[in-house]
Amino acid sequence: MASEPSFAHAPGRWWDKWASAHSFVATAEGVRIHYVDVGPRDALPIVLVHGWPDMWFGWRHQIEALSPKYRLIVPDMRGFGQSSAPRELEAYGGKNVTGDFAALLDALDIEKAVFIGHDWGGAMVWRMCLYHPHRVLAVGGVCTPYTPPHDKYIDIDLVVKLVPQFAYQKVLADADNTGKIFDSAPKRFFTAMFRRNREFAKDVKPLGVVAMINGLQNKVEHPMYSKRSVLLSEDELSYYVEQYSRNGFHTTCHYYGTRKIDFENEKNLPKILPHKTLFIAAANDSVLRPEMAKKMPTVIPNLQMKLVKDAGHWVLWEQKEQVNALLEEWLQTIEKPINNKRHAKL
């Protein structure tokens, strides 16, 4: 039986111990990508990719656990955190985002790395395997199942009809309007968004994402907006608010508007992922439900699937010990290439 997770928080801005690990790389297109580089430089390189509404900091508990043994390269995706935030929607298709990852490896003189992503980061590391397969040593996804490129375009209205819990994606795709709502009350937004599924008394009904957004806009009072979750400390919550004050939320919402762009770019990409793969599902994720991954074995022949119980979407924090153990167990099976320098092979 799994032990109850610990929600004790280290005091203060404990992550400042990685202050010297922050750096930037500029891509050929002029996009500036912020990343944190922690761990032995000669160790197996692992790129950890965050989702929405997150940034490099979402992986803090994994950095703490895994960095003594592995080289962890943890970027802010374009549009997030300290990375560049182009305003145009076209900048956020998977082809451009995965190009940033390749540019990051180039700058660090790394030929191949393990890629692991959560939420949108999961979607992007799957696409990294399609756009840049020779740069991926192995791949892992947390919560987000792999979906192969589609043969026919599926617009957001049909997606919501087929998968009703994705209704919030149509709201987020309206980046101009929704971004302004979040920018008007970032602390209330993050307080509502980052939490376990069950944190209130039985007579308090949690708000779904769409209702939560409407509540922000209409200044509704609900405990979700004012009672901080046990998942993060007040200092950690404040860090999210501070970091999102740089560029706001507008460009982060663009990821939800690229469906047509990605469909056109992915027409000639393969559907099968040959890479060594780990997928971790969270049993209580109400949006990215574990059963959505049931077809993954048909398109990923070298796949391990794990389920973390008593955890929702923020499983990286809620069950950090379990997630860290699963990652460590899987990473131990991956052999670092003897010569993994990019420029040595030119």
Summary of the structure (lengths in Angstrom):
residues: 346
radius of gyration: 19.1
end to end distance: 51.0
largest distance: 63.7
contacts: 1109
relative contact order: 0.16
helix: 44%
strand: 14%
